[in-house]
Amino acid sequence: MDLEKLRRCIREGQYQWRKHTLLRLAQREISQDIILEVVDKGEIIEDYPEDKPFPSCLILGWVQGRPYHVVIALDLEGFMAYIITAYEPSLDKFEPDFKSRRK
């Protein structure tokens, strides 16, 4: 995943929220601004180049001392990012660094 192109899409307003994503954010009480900050300042911890219809990745970012994960896809041809889902990772599924999945 080209993180700089992904961030450029976000900065230029070339992104879309999936309806499912907005529903989940509301249920999880996570603001859209937090998610955009995670994409802007976070790091890719998993890359999914074979995802369809567009490659996607998992980004970890910290906002106000709390970890957040964002799954986001990038359509390079159409220069559009799609925010798939976002959540606060839990220690039952991730190691304390929130980068590595528990086995």
Rosetta blueprint (number, residue, H / E / L):
1 M L
2 D L
3 L H
4 E H
5 K H
6 L H
7 R H
8 R H
9 C H
10 I H
11 R H
12 E L
13 G L
14 Q L
15 Y E
16 Q E
17 W E
18 R L
19 K H
20 H H
21 T H
22 L H
23 L H
24 R H
25 L H
26 A H
27 Q H
28 R H
29 E L
30 I L
31 S L
32 Q H
33 D H
34 I H
35 I H
36 L H
37 E H
38 V H
39 V H
40 D H
41 K H
42 G L
43 E E
44 I E
45 I E
46 E E
47 D E
48 Y E
49 P L
50 E L
51 D L
52 K L
53 P L
54 F L
55 P L
56 S E
57 C E
58 L E
59 I E
60 L E
61 G E
62 W E
63 V E
64 Q L
65 G L
66 R E
67 P E
68 Y E
69 H E
70 V E
71 V E
72 I E
73 A E
74 L E
75 D E
76 L L
77 E L
78 G L
79 F L
80 M E
81 A E
82 Y E
83 I E
84 I E
85 T E
86 A E
87 Y E
88 E L
89 P L
90 S L
91 L L
92 D L
93 K L
94 F E
95 E L
96 P L
97 D L
98 F L
99 K L
100 S L
101 R E
102 R L
103 K L
